[in-house]
């Protein structure tokens, strides 16, 4: 899982970053609202840890943009009154953790939010009978094993971790070939066609001119 950490305190930010990486998570750490806005557009993160008191503004001002991007948000803040917590939750955050906090609790809440948002428990991702086991890289559909290439696996994991969010061709291409080489060919189309054939119809939906998405709820029959 790739996490966007928005925190201006150097000591706290570094401690959180190390704790998350020790759990096998990727971390993009920024310290301002401006850098956070750029990261939302370019870094393809799956979950956000949001401080509210930032040097260039209030983290609450970023919540609408995070919700529009369908990103789960856990607020980390020293604002501890009931009214302040409710303002964050009502503003679109999924959870709220008051500083100072114990890192073990933060990790537990991150895992819980990942489960609620993506069906991801740290080992498996499950959606409508499609199961991806992260430690073993095994995939099955309705109990039937599916053999995927490394590129097909990377594509499927990216789509599942961002279920209900349209992923652009550019982002998906970055998960196939390094350095954007996929842009010069139809590599993405070939891999996507093979992946669809292997897992079956009804999972990957094309958004013309933009990219692809796996919907948490399938289309009604």
NUZA-808150 format. One record per atom (N, C-alpha, C, CB): residue in three letters; x, y, z. Coordinates in pm, whole numbers, plus 50000, padded with zeros to 5 digits. Last residue first. Glycine has a CB too. Layout:
// residues N
ALAXYZ...
END
This chain:
// residues 221
UNK472764928948666UNK472514920148551UNK471324925148469UNK472254905648599UNK474594958448747UNK473414950248768UNK473154941548645UNK472184958948799UNK478124957548775UNK476924962448707UNK475774952948732UNK477174964248557UNK479544954249107UNK479434951648965UNK478164957148906UNK479524937148938UNK481134974849330UNK479854968649301UNK479754966749151UNK478674977049355UNK483714984149286UNK483444975349401UNK482124968149384UNK483434983349531UNK485104984048961UNK484074988849051UNK483864978949166UNK482764991048974UNK488134992348834UNK487394980748884UNK486394986048986UNK488354969848947UNK488975011148542UNK488545010648681UNK487964996948710UNK487505021948712UNK491095030648318UNK490355018648357UNK489995019248504UNK491185006048327UNK491055059548114UNK491785048248167UNK490875036748201UNK492565052248289UNK490285080247911UNK490875082848043UNK491715071048090UNK489775086048146UNK489045073347678UNK489805085747679UNK490495088747810UNK488915096847645UNK486575054947846UNK487165059347719UNK487835072947732UNK486105059747611UNK487165033448077UNK486625047048073UNK487295053847954UNK486875054948209UNK486444999348107UNK487175009648035UNK486435022948043UNK487375005547888UNK486574978248387UNK485744986848301UNK486594997548237UNK484574993248381UNK486994946048500UNK487694958048454UNK486814965748355UNK489054954348388UNK484844926748554UNK485684932848656UNK486274946248609UNK486804923248696UNK483464914948346UNK482694920148458UNK483524926548569UNK481894909348515UNK485174885048231UNK484484897748211UNK483784902148341UNK483454896448096UNK488314870848351UNK486924870548309UNK486314884448298UNK486124862348404UNK490964867748396UNK490104868848515UNK488624868848480UNK490454881448593UNK491994864248132UNK492314854748237UNK491364855548357UNK493724856948283UNK491084885747980UNK490794872147934UNK490984862148047UNK491694868547814UNK492164907248123UNK490714905448116UNK490344891248075UNK490114915548017UNK494894902848069UNK494384902248206UNK492874900048207UNK494734915148282UNK495034906747793UNK495374893647849UNK494804892047990UNK496884891747852UNK494304933947781UNK493524923847712UNK493784909947768UNK493834924147563UNK496384945247926UNK495024946447977UNK494124936047910UNK494464960647953UNK498594939647763UNK498534934047898UNK497104934347952UNK499464941647993UNK497834954747534UNK498094940447525UNK497964933847661UNK499484937847466UNK497644980647634UNK496464974247575UNK496634959147567UNK496194979947437UNK500294985547716UNK499204985347814UNK497994977947759UNK498824999647853UNK501684984847469UNK501964975147574UNK500824974047673UNK503244978747647UNK501744998547235UNK500434994147282UNK500574983947393UNK499614988347167UNK504165025347290UNK503655013047229UNK502255010147279UNK504595001347260UNK505185045947433UNK505545045247292UNK504975032947223UNK507045045347278UNK504545043147696UNK503815053147619UNK504055051947470UNK504185066947665UNK506285025847815UNK505025020247766UNK504245030247681UNK504175015647882UNK508335040747916UNK508525034647785UNK507245029147728UNK509555023747793UNK508455053548163UNK507415057648069UNK507555051647931UNK507415072348058UNK510355042948336UNK510735054148252UNK509715058348149UNK511975050948184UNK509415008048321UNK510045019648385UNK510295030748284UNK511355015648453UNK506204994048259UNK507564996348213UNK508155008548282UNK507594998148060UNK503984991548444UNK504384981048352UNK505834982348311UNK503494981148228UNK503295013248591UNK503375000648664UNK503804988948574UNK502034997448728UNK503025033248407UNK504175034148497UNK504355021248578UNK504005045948591UNK500605026648297UNK501815024148219UNK503055024548307UNK501945034248106UNK498895036548493UNK498995022148472UNK500255018548394UNK497755016948399UNK499285064148459UNK499605057748587UNK499785042748569UNK498525060648691UNK498375067248193UNK499735070848231UNK500165063848360UNK499865085948248UNK495685059848200UNK496635051648126UNK498065054548169UNK496485054047976UNK494315064348532UNK494665068848397UNK495645059348331UNK495245083048401UNK491745048848700UNK493205050448693UNK493575053748550UNK493935037448742UNK488965057248886UNK489475055648751UNK490975058448751UNK488745065048652UNK487995039249168UNK488695051049119UNK489225048248980UNK489845055249215UNK486965015449250UNK486025026649238UNK486695039549193UNK485335028949370UNK490075005249388UNK488725001849341UNK487805013949351UNK488134990049422UNK492795005449416UNK492115018249392UNK490695015749338UNK492925026949292UNK493604980049442UNK493904988949554UNK493235002549538UNK495404990749567UNK492854970349190UNK492124965949309UNK492364975349427UNK492544951649347UNK494714982849020UNK493294985349003UNK492504981549127UNK492764977748883UNK497144972149122UNK496924986649117UNK495434989949106UNK497674992748999UNK496744944749079UNK496884949849216UNK496624964949220UNK498294946649270UNK496674944148797UNK495504940048875UNK495584945549017UNK495394924848878UNK499284953048730UNK498084960148684UNK496884957048772UNK497774956548538UNK500854933248850UNK500994947148892UNK499784955448851UNK502274953248832UNK499984910648703UNK499774911348848UNK499844925748897UNK500814902648922UNK500924917448450UNK499474915848471UNK499134916648620UNK498984902548413UNK503684917148502UNK503024929648460UNK501514928948482UNK503314932548313UNK504134890248568UNK504454900848665UNK503744913848630UNK505974903148672UNK501274870748458UNK502644875448447UNK502884886448550UNK502944880648302UNK499184847448635UNK499424860548576UNK500914863048561UNK498784871648661UNK496864822248660UNK498284824948644UNK498484838248571UNK498984813348566UNK494424815748894UNK494714822948771UNK496204826048767UNK493864836048760UNK492264791349041UNK493574797949032UNK493784804248895UNK494704787949061UNK488994796649147UNK489794791149037UNK491124798449029UNK489024792248902UNK487464809749334UNK488174797849376UNK489044791549270UNK487204787849423UNK486644832249191UNK485634822549235UNK486284809249271UNK484564820549125UNK489874834549096UNK488544840049064UNK487524829249096UNK488444844548914UNK493084842849235UNK492034833249202UNK490734840649176UNK491854822749316UNK496574846149261UNK495304852149224UNK494314841049193UNK495464861849102UNK499514851749454UNK498554842649393UNK497224849749371UNK498354830249480UNK501574863749589UNK501254868649454UNK500334859049381UNK502544870749373UNK502104858849852UNK502424848049757UNK502204852049612UNK501604835849789UNK501364883149978UNK502654876650009UNK503074866249905UNK502564869950145UNK498754889849852UNK499954897849833UNK501244890149864UNK499894910249919UNK496364874849672UNK497144872749793UNK498504879149776UNK497284857549825UNK493284883749554UNK494704885549530UNK495434884449663UNK494994899349462UNK490264872749421UNK491134872749538UNK492584873949496UNK490924859949621UNK487024878649334UNK488394879949283UNK489324881849401UNK488514891949182UNK484594880049455UNK485094866949420UNK486474866849358UNK484154860549327UNK484384908249499UNK483424900949416UNK483964887649365UNK483014909549299UNK487524911049613UNK486454919149556UNK485634910449462UNK487014931549482UNK490224912649834UNK489104904649782UNK488004913849732UNK488554895049890UNK493544909349907UNK492554918749856UNK491464910449793UNK493184929049753UNK495684900550185UNK494814897350073UNK493924909250034UNK493944885350107UNK497394912150373UNK497794899950304UNK496964897150180UNK497704888250399UNK496244935450452UNK497694934450461UNK498234922150391UNK498114934350606UNK493594934750391UNK493964932550530UNK495464931550552UNK493304920150582UNK491344951950196UNK492744948050205UNK493134946750350UNK493644958150132UNK489004963350113UNK488974949050141UNK490364943450157UNK488244941650031UNK489254990450089UNK489684982349977UNK489504967349997UNK491114985249948UNK488145002650316UNK488145009650188UNK488395000550069UNK489175020550189UNK488404985550533UNK487104991350502UNK487044996950360UNK486765002350602UNK491164979850521UNK490174969050508UNK488824974650468UNK490044961350639UNK492245005250560UNK492514998150434UNK491514986850413UNK493954992650434UNK491405009650819UNK490885018250713UNK491115011850577UNK491545032150718UNK492894990150954UNK491424989650958UNK490824997950845UNK490904994651094UNK495504999150904UNK495084986050854UNK493554985050850UNK495664974950942UNK495365023651040UNK495675023350897UNK495215010150837UNK497185025550872UNK494945014851301UNK493895022651234UNK494115023051082UNK493845036951290UNK497385002051351UNK496134994551357UNK495015001751284UNK495734992151503UNK499145023451331UNK499245012351236UNK497975004151233UNK500435003451271UNK498265038651553UNK498215044151418UNK498235032951315UNK499385053851395UNK498875021251762UNK497485024451734UNK497325030251594UNK496945034251839UNK501665021051744UNK500945008451727UNK499475011051696UNK501084999651852UNK502345047151808UNK502485042651670UNK501735029751645UNK503955040851637UNK500155066452002UNK501085055252001UNK501155049751858UNK500655044152102UNK500025102451984UNK499445089151974UNK500565078651976UNK498605087851844UNK499255135352111UNK500205124952071UNK499535111252070UNK501415124752165UNK496825136451845UNK498215136551889UNK498285140552036UNK499065146351802UNK494035116251761UNK494545128151831UNK496005126151870UNK493685131151956UNK492685106851459UNK493565102451568UNK494215114751630UNK494645092251517UNK489945097451276UNK490595109051340UNK491385103951459UNK489535120051385UNK488605087850953UNK488995085051092UNK489785096951144UNK489825071751103UNK487765098450716UNK487245085250754UNK487555081950899UNK487825074550663UNK486715132050643UNK487725122450689UNK487045109350731UNK488545128350806UNK484725150550581UNK485055140150483UNK486105130250526UNK485495146350360UNK483715167650764UNK484305173550644UNK484755163350543UNK485475182050682UNK483025151850973UNK481935156750888UNK482465162950759UNK481085167050965UNK485625148851075UNK484885137251025UNK483745141550934UNK484335129151142UNK486285175551145UNK487115167751053UNK486365156050993UNK488345162751125UNK484245181851319UNK484435190051199UNK485275182451096UNK485095203551235UNK484625163651522UNK483435162351438UNK483575170451310UNK482205166951515UNK486975173951631UNK486985160551572UNK485785158751479UNK486975149851683UNK486055198751723UNK487115198151622UNK487165184551553UNK488465201351684UNK484155190951913UNK483745199051798UNK484785198351686UNK483535213551841UNK485725177552101UNK484695170152027UNK484305177851900UNK483455167752115UNK489225186552079UNK487865188352130UNK486875180352045UNK487465203352132UNK491825184451981UNK491245172852049UNK489845175052106UNK492145168852158UNK494305188551763UNK492985194351793UNK492105183351851UNK492335200751663UNK496505175651678UNK496465178751821UNK495155185451860UNK497635187751858UNK495955149351437UNK495925163251480UNK495935164551632UNK494695170251425UNK495475132351151UNK496365132151267UNK496485146451317UNK497785126051231UNK492895116150974UNK493435128751025UNK494305125951147UNK492305138651061UNK492835095850707UNK492955095150852UNK493625108050898UNK493765082450898UNK490955089250421UNK491735099150496UNK491665096350645UNK491235113250466UNK490825074450096UNK490535073550239UNK491475082650317UNK490655058850288UNK489975091449800UNK491075086749884UNK490625085950030UNK492285096049870UNK488525101449585UNK488125088849646UNK489265082749730UNK487675078849538UNK488915126549495UNK489835116549442UNK489565102649499UNK491275120549471UNK487095139349653UNK486835138749509UNK487715128249442UNK487055152549445UNK488455137849896UNK487225130049877UNK486875128849730UNK486065136549954UNK490535155549847UNK490835141549876UNK489605132849856UNK491355140050019UNK489125179249817UNK489895174049704UNK490225159249724UNK491195182149686UNK488055182250071UNK487165181049957UNK487885175149837UNK486575194649920UNK490415185050233UNK489545173350243UNK488635171450122UNK488695174450368UNK491915207450240UNK492285197450140UNK491295185850134UNK493675192050170UNK491125222450450UNK490845227950318UNK491155217950207UNK491655240750296UNK492145209350668UNK490725207450638UNK490375212550499UNK489875214650743UNK494725218950696UNK494515206250626UNK493075203550593UNK495045195250708UNK495255252950639UNK494585242950721UNK494345230350640UNK493255248550777UNK498545265750541UNK497085265550550UNK496575254450638UNK496495264250414UNK501275263250526UNK500625271650426UNK499115270650429UNK501125268050290UNK502055246250739UNK502635259650727UNK501885268850631UNK504065258650682UNK499205230450903UNK500315230450807UNK500815244750783UNK499875224050675UNK497375213151099UNK498105225651114UNK499345225851027UNK498475227951258UNK496545187151027UNK495695198651000UNK496435211851006UNK494545198851096UNK497765158250854UNK497895167950964UNK497055180150928UNK499395171950988UNK496655128350729UNK496575142950712UNK496695150450842UNK495275146650645UNK497315101950533UNK497425106150673UNK497605121150671UNK498625098850748UNK495565084150283UNK496195096750325UNK496175098250476UNK495485108650260UNK496005058850035UNK495465062950165UNK496255075150212UNK495545051450272UNK497175054149791UNK495905047649819UNK495235052449947UNK496105032849827UNK498745075049537UNK498655069249671UNK497255063649696UNK499025079849778UNK499835086249294UNK498985074249295UNK498945067249431UNK499465064449190UNK501265109549243UNK501925098649314UNK501075086049333UNK502355103449446UNK499965131549114UNK501055124449047UNK501555111749115UNK502175133649030UNK497915144149255UNK497815143049110UNK498805133049051UNK498035156649048UNK498785143649516UNK497495137349485UNK497375134949335UNK496325146149535UNK501075159449496UNK501205145049517UNK499925137649484UNK501605142149660UNK500035184949474UNK500785179349362UNK500895164149374UNK502185185549354UNK498875187149728UNK498025188149609UNK498735182349487UNK497635202749582UNK501175185949888UNK500155175449898UNK499275175449774UNK499305177250024UNK502455209549827UNK503105196949789UNK502115185349793UNK504305194149881UNK500525227149937UNK500875227749795UNK501515214749748UNK501835239349769UNK500525220450208UNK499325218250128UNK499635218149979UNK498275228850159UNK503595203850315UNK502765215650289UNK501535211750208UNK503565226550214UNK505135181350335UNK504985189550455UNK504135201950435UNK506325193450504UNK505055145950249UNK505115160150214UNK504765168350338UNK504155163450096UNK506045114050167UNK505935123350279UNK506085137750228UNK506995120350387UNK504905084050073UNK505245096950014UNK504995107350122UNK504415099949882UNK505745050850137UNK505325063650195UNK505825075250109UNK505855064950339UNK504685017050128UNK505405028050065UNK504865041250119UNK505265027449910UNK504884992050382UNK504125001950307UNK505065012250244UNK503105008950398UNK506024973550555UNK505994970550413UNK505214980250328UNK505444957150394UNK506344981750808UNK505194973050782UNK505024969850634UNK503924979450835UNK508374999650788UNK508674986950855UNK507554976750837UNK508914989351004UNK506955020850682UNK507855013250593UNK508244999850655UNK509115021550562UNK505655029750914UNK504875024750800UNK505745016250708UNK504255036350723UNK507835037851072UNK506905027551121UNK506105021551006UNK505955033451225UNK508965058050912UNK509745045950941UNK508815034650985UNK510795048851051UNK506855077050913UNK507365071550787UNK508095058350811UNK508305081650719UNK506675083251185UNK505545076751117UNK506015070050988UNK504425087051087UNK509205095551221UNK508815083751298UNK507685076051234UNK508425087851437UNK509035117051044UNK510045106751022UNK509715094051098UNK511425111951063UNK506915131551162UNK506815126551026UNK507805115350998UNK507015137750928UNK508015138151412UNK506835129551402UNK506725123451264UNK505565137551435UNK510215154151328UNK510405142351413UNK509235132751402UNK510605146551559UNK509005174351164UNK510055165551113UNK510195152851196UNK511375172951111UNK505765183351095UNK506695181051206UNK507735170651164UNK505935176551334UNK503995183150883UNK505105192550878UNK506115190550990UNK504595206450883UNK502475159150682UNK502855162350820UNK504085171350817UNK503145149450903UNK500975136450509UNK501025151150506UNK501245155850648UNK499715157450444UNK501635108150335UNK501745113850469UNK501935128950457UNK502935107350549UNK500135085150142UNK500535099150139UNK500495104550282UNK499615107550044UNK501115051850080UNK500445061450168UNK501025075350149UNK500575057050315UNK500485022149919UNK501235034649909UNK500455045649982UNK501475038549760UNK500844988150000UNK500005000050000UNK500885012550000UNK499055000050122
END
